[in-house]
Amino acid sequence: MAQKPLSLYLHIPFCSTKCTYCAFNTYIRLETLIEPFIHALVREIEIVGQSKPRQAVGTIFFGGGTPSLLTPEQFALVL
């Protein structure tokens, strides 16, 4: 039986400013951690992917935080 495609939510916890109404796990003034975070996220995706090598992914949602703080190259690396 074929597995249903996964829907992934990738939380990018970095922001330029902290909104007063925000209850999400976010961090400001830590832009220097974005690059190491992306590399750790990619490594985690690789590890999880090895446990289900044929698992399809139908949807990827980037949330946060402010995912638009990522560069196009960082998005490409994750995808």
Secondary structure as the mmCIF struct_conf table of DSSP 4:
data_model
#
loop_
_struct_conf.conf_type_id
_struct_conf.id
_struct_conf.beg_label_comp_id
_struct_conf.beg_label_asym_id
_struct_conf.beg_label_seq_id
_struct_conf.end_label_comp_id
_struct_conf.end_label_asym_id
_struct_conf.end_label_seq_id
HELX_LH_PP_P HELX_LH_PP_P1 ALA A 2 PRO A 5
STRN STRN1 LEU A 6 ILE A 12
STRN STRN2 PHE A 14 CYS A 15
BEND BEND1 SER A 16 THR A 17
TURN_TY1_P TURN_TY1_P1 THR A 20 TYR A 21
BEND BEND2 PHE A 24 PHE A 24
STRN STRN3 TYR A 27 ILE A 28
BEND BEND3 ARG A 29 ARG A 29
HELX_RH_3T_P HELX_RH_3T_P1 GLU A 31 LEU A 33
HELX_RH_AL_P HELX_RH_AL_P1 ILE A 34 SER A 51
BEND BEND4 LYS A 52 LYS A 52
TURN_TY1_P TURN_TY1_P2 PRO A 53 ARG A 54
STRN STRN4 VAL A 57 GLY A 64
BEND BEND5 GLY A 65 GLY A 65
HELX_RH_3T_P HELX_RH_3T_P2 PRO A 67 LEU A 69
BEND BEND6 LEU A 70 LEU A 70
HELX_RH_AL_P HELX_RH_AL_P2 PRO A 72 VAL A 78
#
